[in-house]
Amino acid sequence: MTAECDIYQIETPLTTLSYDDEFGYFVAPEDVENHIKDTISSKDYDHIFIIVRLRR
């Protein structure tokens, strides 16, 4: 099995995070959709991982 990955950096800050009583704040797909939609629409990805650094 061979895995490939593409790394894209979102330049504009996320302005919203989703919240759940059980898990607290988290990045949901709808929080980043507008930032990545144009970039990822040209490829057929199986999985998308979002990694963020949260500031206090």
C-alpha distance matrix in Angstrom:
0.0 3.8 6.6 10.1 13.3 16.9 19.8 23.2 26.3 28.9 32.3 34.6 35.1 34.2 37.6 36.7 34.7 34.5 36.3 36.0 38.6 36.0 33.5 35.7 34.6 31.1 29.4 28.9 27.3 30.9 31.7 29.3 29.1 31.9 30.4 26.9 27.6 28.4 25.5 22.7 24.4 23.4 19.6 17.8 16.1 14.5 15.7 18.4 19.5 23.0 24.2 27.9 30.6 33.6 36.9 39.9
3.8 0.0 3.8 6.7 10.2 13.7 16.7 20.1 23.3 26.1 29.3 31.8 32.6 32.0 35.5 34.9 33.2 33.4 35.4 35.6 38.3 36.0 33.2 35.1 33.6 29.9 27.9 27.7 26.0 29.4 30.0 27.3 27.2 29.7 27.9 24.5 25.4 25.9 22.8 20.3 22.2 20.9 17.3 16.0 14.4 13.6 14.6 16.8 17.8 21.1 22.1 25.8 28.5 31.6 34.9 38.0
6.6 3.8 0.0 3.8 6.7 10.4 13.2 16.6 19.8 22.4 25.7 28.1 28.8 28.2 31.7 31.2 29.5 29.8 31.9 32.3 35.1 32.9 30.0 31.7 30.0 26.4 24.3 24.2 22.5 25.9 26.3 23.6 23.7 26.2 24.3 21.0 22.1 22.8 19.6 17.2 19.5 18.6 15.0 13.8 11.6 11.0 11.4 13.2 14.1 17.4 18.5 22.2 24.9 28.0 31.3 34.5
10.1 6.7 3.8 0.0 3.8 7.0 10.2 13.5 16.8 19.6 22.7 25.3 26.4 26.1 29.7 29.5 28.2 28.9 31.3 32.1 35.2 33.3 30.2 31.5 29.5 25.8 23.3 23.3 21.3 24.5 24.7 21.7 21.7 23.8 21.7 18.3 19.6 19.8 16.5 14.4 16.9 15.7 12.4 12.2 10.2 10.8 11.1 12.0 13.2 16.0 17.2 20.7 23.5 26.7 29.9 33.3
13.3 10.2 6.7 3.8 0.0 3.8 6.6 9.9 13.1 15.9 19.1 21.6 22.7 22.4 26.0 26.0 24.9 25.8 28.4 29.5 32.6 31.0 27.8 28.7 26.4 22.8 20.1 20.4 18.5 21.6 21.5 18.3 18.7 20.7 18.3 15.2 16.9 17.3 13.8 12.1 15.2 14.5 11.6 11.8 9.4 10.5 9.7 9.5 10.3 12.6 13.8 17.2 20.0 23.3 26.4 29.8
16.9 13.7 10.4 7.0 3.8 0.0 3.8 6.6 10.1 12.9 15.8 18.6 20.0 20.1 23.8 24.2 23.6 24.9 27.8 29.3 32.7 31.5 28.1 28.6 25.9 22.3 19.3 19.6 17.6 20.3 19.8 16.4 16.7 18.1 15.5 12.5 14.4 14.4 10.7 9.8 13.2 12.4 10.3 11.7 9.7 11.9 10.9 9.6 10.4 11.9 13.1 16.0 18.8 22.1 25.0 28.6
19.8 16.7 13.2 10.2 6.6 3.8 0.0 3.8 6.7 9.9 12.7 15.6 16.8 17.3 21.0 21.7 21.2 23.0 25.8 27.7 30.9 29.9 26.4 26.5 23.6 20.2 17.2 18.2 16.7 19.1 18.0 14.6 15.7 16.9 13.8 11.4 14.2 14.4 10.8 10.8 14.5 14.4 12.9 14.4 12.2 14.2 12.3 10.0 9.7 9.9 10.4 12.9 15.5 18.8 21.6 25.2
23.2 20.1 16.6 13.5 9.9 6.6 3.8 0.0 3.8 6.5 9.3 12.1 13.8 14.5 18.2 19.3 19.3 21.4 24.6 26.8 30.2 29.7 26.2 25.8 22.6 19.4 16.1 17.0 15.3 17.2 15.8 12.2 13.3 13.8 10.5 8.6 11.7 11.7 8.4 9.4 13.1 13.4 12.9 14.9 13.1 15.6 13.7 10.7 10.5 9.7 10.5 12.1 14.7 17.8 20.3 23.9
26.3 23.3 19.8 16.8 13.1 10.1 6.7 3.8 0.0 3.8 6.1 9.1 10.6 11.9 15.6 17.2 17.5 20.1 23.2 25.8 29.1 28.8 25.3 24.4 21.0 18.2 15.1 16.7 15.6 17.0 14.9 11.6 13.5 13.6 9.8 9.3 13.0 13.2 10.5 12.1 15.6 16.4 16.3 18.3 16.4 18.6 16.2 12.8 11.8 9.8 9.7 10.1 12.1 15.1 17.2 20.9
28.9 26.1 22.4 19.6 15.9 12.9 9.9 6.5 3.8 0.0 3.8 5.8 7.5 8.7 12.2 14.1 14.9 17.7 21.0 23.9 27.3 27.5 24.1 22.8 19.2 16.6 13.3 14.8 13.8 14.4 12.1 8.9 11.0 10.5 6.7 7.6 11.2 11.8 10.1 12.1 15.1 16.6 17.1 19.0 17.3 19.5 17.1 13.4 12.6 9.9 10.3 9.8 12.0 14.1 16.1 19.6
32.3 29.3 25.7 22.7 19.1 15.8 12.7 9.3 6.1 3.8 0.0 3.8 6.5 9.2 12.2 14.9 16.4 19.6 22.8 26.0 29.2 29.7 26.3 24.6 20.9 18.9 15.9 17.6 16.9 16.9 14.2 11.6 13.7 12.3 8.7 10.5 13.8 13.7 12.5 15.1 17.9 19.1 20.1 22.3 20.8 23.2 20.8 17.2 16.2 13.3 13.1 11.8 13.0 14.8 15.9 19.3
34.6 31.8 28.1 25.3 21.6 18.6 15.6 12.1 9.1 5.8 3.8 0.0 3.8 6.6 8.9 11.9 14.1 17.4 20.7 24.1 27.3 28.2 25.1 23.0 19.2 17.6 14.7 16.3 15.8 15.1 12.2 10.2 12.4 10.6 7.7 10.7 13.6 14.0 13.7 16.2 18.5 20.4 21.6 23.6 22.2 24.4 21.9 18.2 17.3 14.0 14.2 12.3 13.4 14.2 15.1 18.2
35.1 32.6 28.8 26.4 22.7 20.0 16.8 13.8 10.6 7.5 6.5 3.8 0.0 3.8 6.1 9.2 11.1 14.7 17.6 21.1 24.1 25.2 22.0 19.7 15.9 14.7 12.4 14.5 14.9 14.2 10.7 9.8 12.8 11.7 9.3 12.3 15.3 16.6 16.3 18.1 20.6 22.8 23.6 25.1 23.2 24.9 22.1 18.3 16.8 13.2 12.8 10.2 10.8 10.9 11.7 14.6
34.2 32.0 28.2 26.1 22.4 20.1 17.3 14.5 11.9 8.7 9.2 6.6 3.8 0.0 3.8 5.7 7.6 11.0 14.1 17.6 20.7 21.9 18.9 16.7 12.9 11.6 9.1 11.0 11.7 10.9 7.2 7.2 10.4 10.0 8.5 11.4 14.1 16.2 16.2 17.4 19.6 22.3 22.9 23.9 21.9 23.2 20.2 16.6 15.1 11.6 11.8 9.4 10.8 10.3 11.9 14.4
37.6 35.5 31.7 29.7 26.0 23.8 21.0 18.2 15.6 12.2 12.2 8.9 6.1 3.8 0.0 3.8 7.1 10.4 13.2 16.9 19.8 21.6 19.0 16.3 12.7 12.4 10.7 12.2 13.3 11.5 8.1 9.4 12.2 11.4 10.9 14.2 16.3 18.4 19.0 20.2 22.1 25.0 25.8 26.7 24.9 26.0 23.1 19.6 18.3 14.8 15.1 12.5 13.3 11.9 12.8 14.4
36.7 34.9 31.2 29.5 26.0 24.2 21.7 19.3 17.2 14.1 14.9 11.9 9.2 5.7 3.8 0.0 3.8 6.7 9.6 13.3 16.3 18.1 15.8 13.2 9.8 9.6 8.3 9.4 11.2 9.3 6.1 8.9 11.5 11.7 12.0 14.7 16.5 19.2 19.9 20.4 22.1 25.3 25.8 26.2 24.1 24.8 21.8 18.6 17.3 14.1 14.8 12.5 13.8 12.0 13.5 14.8
34.7 33.2 29.5 28.2 24.9 23.6 21.2 19.3 17.5 14.9 16.4 14.1 11.1 7.6 7.1 3.8 0.0 3.8 6.6 10.1 13.2 14.6 12.1 9.8 6.2 5.9 5.4 7.1 9.9 9.1 6.2 9.2 12.1 13.4 13.5 15.5 17.4 20.5 20.7 20.6 22.6 25.8 25.7 25.6 23.2 23.3 20.1 17.1 15.4 12.4 13.0 11.0 12.4 10.5 12.7 13.8
34.5 33.4 29.8 28.9 25.8 24.9 23.0 21.4 20.1 17.7 19.6 17.4 14.7 11.0 10.4 6.7 3.8 0.0 3.8 6.9 10.4 11.9 9.9 8.2 5.6 5.4 6.0 6.0 9.3 8.6 7.1 10.6 12.8 14.7 15.5 17.0 18.3 21.7 22.2 21.5 23.1 26.5 26.2 25.6 23.1 22.8 19.7 17.2 15.8 13.5 14.7 13.4 15.1 13.3 15.7 16.5
36.3 35.4 31.9 31.3 28.4 27.8 25.8 24.6 23.2 21.0 22.8 20.7 17.6 14.1 13.2 9.6 6.6 3.8 0.0 3.8 6.8 8.8 7.4 5.3 4.4 6.2 8.6 8.9 12.5 12.1 10.9 14.3 16.5 18.5 19.2 20.6 22.0 25.5 25.8 25.0 26.6 30.0 29.5 28.6 26.0 25.2 22.1 19.9 18.2 16.1 16.8 15.4 16.6 14.3 16.4 16.3
36.0 35.6 32.3 32.1 29.5 29.3 27.7 26.8 25.8 23.9 26.0 24.1 21.1 17.6 16.9 13.3 10.1 6.9 3.8 0.0 3.8 5.4 5.4 5.0 6.5 8.0 10.8 10.6 14.0 14.1 13.7 16.9 18.7 21.2 22.0 23.0 24.1 27.8 28.0 26.8 28.3 31.7 30.8 29.5 26.8 25.5 22.5 20.8 19.2 17.8 18.5 17.7 18.9 16.8 19.1 18.8
38.6 38.3 35.1 35.2 32.6 32.7 30.9 30.2 29.1 27.3 29.2 27.3 24.1 20.7 19.8 16.3 13.2 10.4 6.8 3.8 0.0 3.8 5.9 5.7 8.7 11.0 14.2 14.3 17.8 17.9 17.4 20.6 22.5 24.9 25.7 26.8 28.0 31.6 31.8 30.5 32.1 35.5 34.5 33.1 30.2 28.8 25.7 24.3 22.4 21.0 21.4 20.4 21.2 18.7 20.6 19.7
36.0 36.0 32.9 33.3 31.0 31.5 29.9 29.7 28.8 27.5 29.7 28.2 25.2 21.9 21.6 18.1 14.6 11.9 8.8 5.4 3.8 0.0 3.8 6.1 9.4 10.9 14.2 14.4 17.8 18.7 18.4 21.2 23.1 25.9 26.4 27.0 28.2 31.9 31.7 30.2 31.9 35.1 33.7 32.1 29.0 27.2 24.1 23.0 21.1 20.1 20.4 19.9 20.8 18.8 21.1 20.4
33.5 33.2 30.0 30.2 27.8 28.1 26.4 26.2 25.3 24.1 26.3 25.1 22.0 18.9 19.0 15.8 12.1 9.9 7.4 5.4 5.9 3.8 0.0 3.8 6.6 7.6 11.1 11.9 15.5 16.7 15.9 18.4 20.7 23.4 23.5 24.1 25.7 29.3 28.8 27.4 29.4 32.5 31.0 29.7 26.4 24.8 21.5 20.1 17.8 16.6 16.7 16.2 17.1 15.3 17.8 17.6
35.7 35.1 31.7 31.5 28.7 28.6 26.5 25.8 24.4 22.8 24.6 23.0 19.7 16.7 16.3 13.2 9.8 8.2 5.3 5.0 5.7 6.1 3.8 0.0 3.8 6.6 10.3 11.7 15.5 16.1 14.7 17.4 20.1 22.3 22.4 23.5 25.3 28.8 28.5 27.5 29.6 32.7 31.7 30.7 27.6 26.5 23.0 21.1 18.7 16.8 16.5 15.2 15.6 13.2 15.2 14.7
34.6 33.6 30.0 29.5 26.4 25.9 23.6 22.6 21.0 19.2 20.9 19.2 15.9 12.9 12.7 9.8 6.2 5.6 4.4 6.5 8.7 9.4 6.6 3.8 0.0 3.8 7.1 9.2 13.0 13.4 11.4 14.1 16.9 19.0 18.8 20.2 22.2 25.5 25.2 24.5 26.8 29.9 29.1 28.4 25.4 24.7 21.2 18.8 16.4 14.0 13.8 12.1 12.8 10.3 12.7 12.8
31.1 29.9 26.4 25.8 22.8 22.3 20.2 19.4 18.2 16.6 18.9 17.6 14.7 11.6 12.4 9.6 5.9 5.4 6.2 8.0 11.0 10.9 7.6 6.6 3.8 0.0 3.8 6.2 9.8 11.1 9.2 11.3 14.1 16.6 16.2 17.1 19.1 22.5 22.0 21.1 23.4 26.4 25.4 24.7 21.7 21.0 17.5 15.0 12.7 10.4 10.7 9.7 11.4 10.0 13.2 14.3
29.4 27.9 24.3 23.3 20.1 19.3 17.2 16.1 15.1 13.3 15.9 14.7 12.4 9.1 10.7 8.3 5.4 6.0 8.6 10.8 14.2 14.2 11.1 10.3 7.1 3.8 0.0 3.8 6.8 8.2 6.1 7.6 10.5 13.0 12.6 13.3 15.4 18.7 18.2 17.4 19.7 22.7 22.0 21.5 18.7 18.5 15.1 12.2 10.2 7.6 8.8 8.2 10.9 10.4 13.7 15.7
28.9 27.7 24.2 23.3 20.4 19.6 18.2 17.0 16.7 14.8 17.6 16.3 14.5 11.0 12.2 9.4 7.1 6.0 8.9 10.6 14.3 14.4 11.9 11.7 9.2 6.2 3.8 0.0 3.8 5.4 5.3 7.1 8.8 11.9 12.4 12.7 13.9 17.5 17.5 16.2 18.0 21.3 20.6 19.8 17.2 16.8 13.8 11.4 10.5 9.0 11.3 11.5 14.5 14.2 17.4 19.2
27.3 26.0 22.5 21.3 18.5 17.6 16.7 15.3 15.6 13.8 16.9 15.8 14.9 11.7 13.3 11.2 9.9 9.3 12.5 14.0 17.8 17.8 15.5 15.5 13.0 9.8 6.8 3.8 0.0 3.8 5.4 5.6 5.8 9.4 10.3 9.9 10.5 14.2 14.4 12.9 14.3 17.7 17.1 16.4 14.2 14.2 11.7 9.3 9.7 8.8 12.0 12.9 16.3 16.6 19.9 22.1
30.9 29.4 25.9 24.5 21.6 20.3 19.1 17.2 17.0 14.4 16.9 15.1 14.2 10.9 11.5 9.3 9.1 8.6 12.1 14.1 17.9 18.7 16.7 16.1 13.4 11.1 8.2 5.4 3.8 0.0 3.8 5.5 5.1 7.7 9.7 10.4 10.4 14.1 15.2 14.3 15.1 18.8 18.9 18.5 16.9 17.3 15.1 12.8 13.2 11.7 14.6 14.7 17.8 17.6 20.4 22.4
31.7 30.0 26.3 24.7 21.5 19.8 18.0 15.8 14.9 12.1 14.2 12.2 10.7 7.2 8.1 6.1 6.2 7.1 10.9 13.7 17.4 18.4 15.9 14.7 11.4 9.2 6.1 5.3 5.4 3.8 0.0 3.8 6.0 7.7 8.5 10.1 11.4 14.7 15.3 15.1 16.7 20.0 20.2 20.3 18.3 19.0 16.3 13.3 12.8 10.4 12.5 11.8 14.5 14.1 16.8 18.8
29.3 27.3 23.6 21.7 18.3 16.4 14.6 12.2 11.6 8.9 11.6 10.2 9.8 7.2 9.4 8.9 9.2 10.6 14.3 16.9 20.6 21.2 18.4 17.4 14.1 11.3 7.6 7.1 5.6 5.5 3.8 0.0 3.8 5.7 5.3 6.4 8.3 11.5 11.7 11.6 13.6 16.7 17.0 17.5 15.6 16.8 14.3 10.9 10.8 8.4 11.0 10.9 14.0 14.6 17.3 20.0
29.1 27.2 23.7 21.7 18.7 16.7 15.7 13.3 13.5 11.0 13.7 12.4 12.8 10.4 12.2 11.5 12.1 12.8 16.5 18.7 22.5 23.1 20.7 20.1 16.9 14.1 10.5 8.8 5.8 5.1 6.0 3.8 0.0 3.8 5.4 5.5 5.6 9.1 10.2 9.8 10.8 14.3 14.9 15.4 14.1 15.7 13.9 11.1 12.2 10.8 13.9 14.4 17.7 18.4 21.1 23.7
31.9 29.7 26.2 23.8 20.7 18.1 16.9 13.8 13.6 10.5 12.3 10.6 11.7 10.0 11.4 11.7 13.4 14.7 18.5 21.2 24.9 25.9 23.4 22.3 19.0 16.6 13.0 11.9 9.4 7.7 7.7 5.7 3.8 0.0 3.8 5.7 5.6 8.0 9.9 10.8 11.4 14.7 16.2 17.3 16.6 18.7 17.1 14.2 15.2 13.4 16.0 15.9 18.8 19.4 21.6 24.3
30.4 27.9 24.3 21.7 18.3 15.5 13.8 10.5 9.8 6.7 8.7 7.7 9.3 8.5 10.9 12.0 13.5 15.5 19.2 22.0 25.7 26.4 23.5 22.4 18.8 16.2 12.6 12.4 10.3 9.7 8.5 5.3 5.4 3.8 0.0 3.8 6.1 7.7 8.3 9.8 11.6 14.2 15.5 17.1 16.0 18.3 16.4 13.1 13.6 11.4 13.6 13.4 16.2 17.3 19.5 22.5
26.9 24.5 21.0 18.3 15.2 12.5 11.4 8.6 9.3 7.6 10.5 10.7 12.3 11.4 14.2 14.7 15.5 17.0 20.6 23.0 26.8 27.0 24.1 23.5 20.2 17.1 13.3 12.7 9.9 10.4 10.1 6.4 5.5 5.7 3.8 0.0 3.8 5.7 5.3 6.1 8.3 10.9 11.7 13.3 12.3 14.8 13.3 10.2 11.5 10.3 13.0 13.9 17.2 18.8 21.5 24.6
27.6 25.4 22.1 19.6 16.9 14.4 14.2 11.7 13.0 11.2 13.8 13.6 15.3 14.1 16.3 16.5 17.4 18.3 22.0 24.1 28.0 28.2 25.7 25.3 22.2 19.1 15.4 13.9 10.5 10.4 11.4 8.3 5.6 5.6 6.1 3.8 0.0 3.8 5.5 5.6 5.9 9.2 10.6 12.0 11.9 14.6 13.8 11.5 13.7 13.2 16.3 17.4 20.7 22.1 24.8 27.8
28.4 25.9 22.8 19.8 17.3 14.4 14.4 11.7 13.2 11.8 13.7 14.0 16.6 16.2 18.4 19.2 20.5 21.7 25.5 27.8 31.6 31.9 29.3 28.8 25.5 22.5 18.7 17.5 14.2 14.1 14.7 11.5 9.1 8.0 7.7 5.7 3.8 0.0 3.8 5.7 5.5 7.5 10.1 12.5 13.2 16.4 16.1 14.0 16.2 15.7 18.5 19.5 22.6 24.3 26.8 29.9
25.5 22.8 19.6 16.5 13.8 10.7 10.8 8.4 10.5 10.1 12.5 13.7 16.3 16.2 19.0 19.9 20.7 22.2 25.8 28.0 31.8 31.7 28.8 28.5 25.2 22.0 18.2 17.5 14.4 15.2 15.3 11.7 10.2 9.9 8.3 5.3 5.5 3.8 0.0 3.8 5.8 6.7 8.3 11.1 11.3 14.7 14.2 12.0 14.0 13.8 16.3 17.8 20.9 23.1 25.6 29.0
22.7 20.3 17.2 14.4 12.1 9.8 10.8 9.4 12.1 12.1 15.1 16.2 18.1 17.4 20.2 20.4 20.6 21.5 25.0 26.8 30.5 30.2 27.4 27.5 24.5 21.1 17.4 16.2 12.9 14.3 15.1 11.6 9.8 10.8 9.8 6.1 5.6 5.7 3.8 0.0 3.8 5.4 5.6 7.7 7.6 11.1 10.9 9.3 12.1 12.7 15.8 17.8 21.3 23.5 26.4 29.7
24.4 22.2 19.5 16.9 15.2 13.2 14.5 13.1 15.6 15.1 17.9 18.5 20.6 19.6 22.1 22.1 22.6 23.1 26.6 28.3 32.1 31.9 29.4 29.6 26.8 23.4 19.7 18.0 14.3 15.1 16.7 13.6 10.8 11.4 11.6 8.3 5.9 5.5 5.8 3.8 0.0 3.8 5.5 7.4 8.9 12.2 13.0 12.0 15.2 16.0 19.3 21.2 24.7 26.6 29.5 32.7
23.4 20.9 18.6 15.7 14.5 12.4 14.4 13.4 16.4 16.6 19.1 20.4 22.8 22.3 25.0 25.3 25.8 26.5 30.0 31.7 35.5 35.1 32.5 32.7 29.9 26.4 22.7 21.3 17.7 18.8 20.0 16.7 14.3 14.7 14.2 10.9 9.2 7.5 6.7 5.4 3.8 0.0 3.8 7.1 9.4 13.1 14.4 13.8 17.0 18.1 21.0 23.2 26.5 28.8 31.7 35.0
19.6 17.3 15.0 12.4 11.6 10.3 12.9 12.9 16.3 17.1 20.1 21.6 23.6 22.9 25.8 25.8 25.7 26.2 29.5 30.8 34.5 33.7 31.0 31.7 29.1 25.4 22.0 20.6 17.1 18.9 20.2 17.0 14.9 16.2 15.5 11.7 10.6 10.1 8.3 5.6 5.5 3.8 0.0 3.8 6.1 9.7 11.4 11.5 14.9 16.6 19.6 22.3 25.7 28.2 31.3 34.6
17.8 16.0 13.8 12.2 11.8 11.7 14.4 14.9 18.3 19.0 22.3 23.6 25.1 23.9 26.7 26.2 25.6 25.6 28.6 29.5 33.1 32.1 29.7 30.7 28.4 24.7 21.5 19.8 16.4 18.5 20.3 17.5 15.4 17.3 17.1 13.3 12.0 12.5 11.1 7.7 7.4 7.1 3.8 0.0 3.8 6.7 9.3 10.5 14.2 16.6 19.8 22.7 26.3 28.7 32.0 35.2
16.1 14.4 11.6 10.2 9.4 9.7 12.2 13.1 16.4 17.3 20.8 22.2 23.2 21.9 24.9 24.1 23.2 23.1 26.0 26.8 30.2 29.0 26.4 27.6 25.4 21.7 18.7 17.2 14.2 16.9 18.3 15.6 14.1 16.6 16.0 12.3 11.9 13.2 11.3 7.6 8.9 9.4 6.1 3.8 0.0 3.8 5.6 7.0 10.6 13.3 16.5 19.6 23.2 25.6 29.1 32.2
14.5 13.6 11.0 10.8 10.5 11.9 14.2 15.6 18.6 19.5 23.2 24.4 24.9 23.2 26.0 24.8 23.3 22.8 25.2 25.5 28.8 27.2 24.8 26.5 24.7 21.0 18.5 16.8 14.2 17.3 19.0 16.8 15.7 18.7 18.3 14.8 14.6 16.4 14.7 11.1 12.2 13.1 9.7 6.7 3.8 0.0 3.8 7.0 10.3 13.6 16.7 20.1 23.7 25.9 29.5 32.4
15.7 14.6 11.4 11.1 9.7 10.9 12.3 13.7 16.2 17.1 20.8 21.9 22.1 20.2 23.1 21.8 20.1 19.7 22.1 22.5 25.7 24.1 21.5 23.0 21.2 17.5 15.1 13.8 11.7 15.1 16.3 14.3 13.9 17.1 16.4 13.3 13.8 16.1 14.2 10.9 13.0 14.4 11.4 9.3 5.6 3.8 0.0 3.8 6.6 10.1 13.1 16.4 20.0 22.2 25.8 28.7
18.4 16.8 13.2 12.0 9.5 9.6 10.0 10.7 12.8 13.4 17.2 18.2 18.3 16.6 19.6 18.6 17.1 17.2 19.9 20.8 24.3 23.0 20.1 21.1 18.8 15.0 12.2 11.4 9.3 12.8 13.3 10.9 11.1 14.2 13.1 10.2 11.5 14.0 12.0 9.3 12.0 13.8 11.5 10.5 7.0 7.0 3.8 0.0 3.8 6.6 9.9 13.1 16.8 18.9 22.5 25.5
19.5 17.8 14.1 13.2 10.3 10.4 9.7 10.5 11.8 12.6 16.2 17.3 16.8 15.1 18.3 17.3 15.4 15.8 18.2 19.2 22.4 21.1 17.8 18.7 16.4 12.7 10.2 10.5 9.7 13.2 12.8 10.8 12.2 15.2 13.6 11.5 13.7 16.2 14.0 12.1 15.2 17.0 14.9 14.2 10.6 10.3 6.6 3.8 0.0 3.8 6.5 9.9 13.4 15.7 19.3 22.2
23.0 21.1 17.4 16.0 12.6 11.9 9.9 9.7 9.8 9.9 13.3 14.0 13.2 11.6 14.8 14.1 12.4 13.5 16.1 17.8 21.0 20.1 16.6 16.8 14.0 10.4 7.6 9.0 8.8 11.7 10.4 8.4 10.8 13.4 11.4 10.3 13.2 15.7 13.8 12.7 16.0 18.1 16.6 16.6 13.3 13.6 10.1 6.6 3.8 0.0 3.8 6.5 10.2 12.3 15.9 18.9
24.2 22.1 18.5 17.2 13.8 13.1 10.4 10.5 9.7 10.3 13.1 14.2 12.8 11.8 15.1 14.8 13.0 14.7 16.8 18.5 21.4 20.4 16.7 16.5 13.8 10.7 8.8 11.3 12.0 14.6 12.5 11.0 13.9 16.0 13.6 13.0 16.3 18.5 16.3 15.8 19.3 21.0 19.6 19.8 16.5 16.7 13.1 9.9 6.5 3.8 0.0 3.8 7.0 9.7 13.2 16.4
27.9 25.8 22.2 20.7 17.2 16.0 12.9 12.1 10.1 9.8 11.8 12.3 10.2 9.4 12.5 12.5 11.0 13.4 15.4 17.7 20.4 19.9 16.2 15.2 12.1 9.7 8.2 11.5 12.9 14.7 11.8 10.9 14.4 15.9 13.4 13.9 17.4 19.5 17.8 17.8 21.2 23.2 22.3 22.7 19.6 20.1 16.4 13.1 9.9 6.5 3.8 0.0 3.8 6.2 9.6 12.8
30.6 28.5 24.9 23.5 20.0 18.8 15.5 14.7 12.1 12.0 13.0 13.4 10.8 10.8 13.3 13.8 12.4 15.1 16.6 18.9 21.2 20.8 17.1 15.6 12.8 11.4 10.9 14.5 16.3 17.8 14.5 14.0 17.7 18.8 16.2 17.2 20.7 22.6 20.9 21.3 24.7 26.5 25.7 26.3 23.2 23.7 20.0 16.8 13.4 10.2 7.0 3.8 0.0 3.8 6.5 9.9
33.6 31.6 28.0 26.7 23.3 22.1 18.8 17.8 15.1 14.1 14.8 14.2 10.9 10.3 11.9 12.0 10.5 13.3 14.3 16.8 18.7 18.8 15.3 13.2 10.3 10.0 10.4 14.2 16.6 17.6 14.1 14.6 18.4 19.4 17.3 18.8 22.1 24.3 23.1 23.5 26.6 28.8 28.2 28.7 25.6 25.9 22.2 18.9 15.7 12.3 9.7 6.2 3.8 0.0 3.8 6.6
36.9 34.9 31.3 29.9 26.4 25.0 21.6 20.3 17.2 16.1 15.9 15.1 11.7 11.9 12.8 13.5 12.7 15.7 16.4 19.1 20.6 21.1 17.8 15.2 12.7 13.2 13.7 17.4 19.9 20.4 16.8 17.3 21.1 21.6 19.5 21.5 24.8 26.8 25.6 26.4 29.5 31.7 31.3 32.0 29.1 29.5 25.8 22.5 19.3 15.9 13.2 9.6 6.5 3.8 0.0 3.8
39.9 38.0 34.5 33.3 29.8 28.6 25.2 23.9 20.9 19.6 19.3 18.2 14.6 14.4 14.4 14.8 13.8 16.5 16.3 18.8 19.7 20.4 17.6 14.7 12.8 14.3 15.7 19.2 22.1 22.4 18.8 20.0 23.7 24.3 22.5 24.6 27.8 29.9 29.0 29.7 32.7 35.0 34.6 35.2 32.2 32.4 28.7 25.5 22.2 18.9 16.4 12.8 9.9 6.6 3.8 0.0
